[in-house]
Every structure is written in C-alpha cells, then in structure tokens.
C-alpha cells in the first residue's frame, strides 16, 4: 500500500462517508474494497470521497473495478464523489 494512503471513515445513521487521501495503488484499492464489502451489509448508503487523492495508479483502478464490479454496482446507495471520482468509477 502507498505509504501516504489513508482511509477516514465517518458513520451516521445509515450512511458511511469514506474519505480517501494519498496515492491510490493496488494494495490501497484492495483495502478499500474490503472495507466496502464489510460495510455493505450494515450500512444503507456509502459515499466515497476522492478529493484528497494525489495520484490514482492504473493498477489501483483495475483492482478496485475488478473487486467491486462483481460485488456492488454504483447506484444511489454507493457513490463515488469528489474531483477524482471519474477516475475510479466502475
């Protein structure tokens, strides 16, 4: 995992807000996918904020898409937001 990558979680009621920070590589993507898979059963809405990502590595995007493409579809229940959202959307 990129040494500067961080995931900040904030839960309220039925929504979890996930803020990503740093470089998004393959290990970072796998960690995020694990968190989303774990939370998808208990939280109704998931918001992934990409505003603080510095660099999105192509392999990170590929891992993220491969892991979550089979698990969830990004709908109103799970949204990627922020200025780097287009780079991570499945």
N, C-alpha and C positions, 0 to 999 in steps of 0.2 A: 504494500500500500504506500502511496506517496506520503512522505514524512510530514507534509504540511496539510494533509487532508483531515477534515473534522466533520462530524455529523452532530448537529444540535437538534434534539427532539423537544417539542413542547406539545403537551396534550391538554385538550379542554373538551369536556363532554364527549362527543362522538367524533371529534376531529383531531388528527395529529398533524402538526406542522414540522416538516423536516427541512432544516437549513443546512446546505452543503457549503463547505469552504475549502479552498485549496485546489490542488490538482486532482483530477478525476481519472484514475488509471484502472486497469483490470481488477486489481485487488479492492480498490475503493468501490467499484461497481458491484462486486460480489458481496461486499459488506452491506452496501445499501440494499441490494436485492434481498439479502437475508432478513434485514430489518423490516422491509415492506411485507415480505411473506409472513413474518411473525405477527405483524400488526394488522394484517388484512382481516383476520378473523375477529379481532376485538374492536376495531375502530371502523366507523361507517365511512369516514372521509379521510383521505390522505392528501396533503399538499406538500410538494417537493419544491423548495425554493433554490434556484440556481444562481442567484445574483452574485454570490461571493465565490463562485468557482473561477479559478485563474486560468487553468488550461484543461481542456477535455481531450484526452488521448483517444485516438480512433479505436484502440483495443478496449478501452474502458466503455465506450459507447456500444461496441459489439457485445461485450459481456453483459451489459445492462439489458440490451434488447433481447439477447438470447434467453436470459434468465426470466425476465418479466413478460416477454411476449407470450410465453406459454402459461404463465400464472394468472396474469390480470390484463385486462385491456384498459387503457387510459380513458376513463369516462369522467363524468362529473364527480364520481366517487374518488378517483385518484387523478390528480392533475399535477403536471409539471409547470411551474411558473417561474418568472424571472427572465432576465435578459439573455440567459443561455439556454432557455427552455427548448428552443427549436433544435438545438444540437443533441438533446437527449431523448426527444420524443420518439416513441416506438412507431 
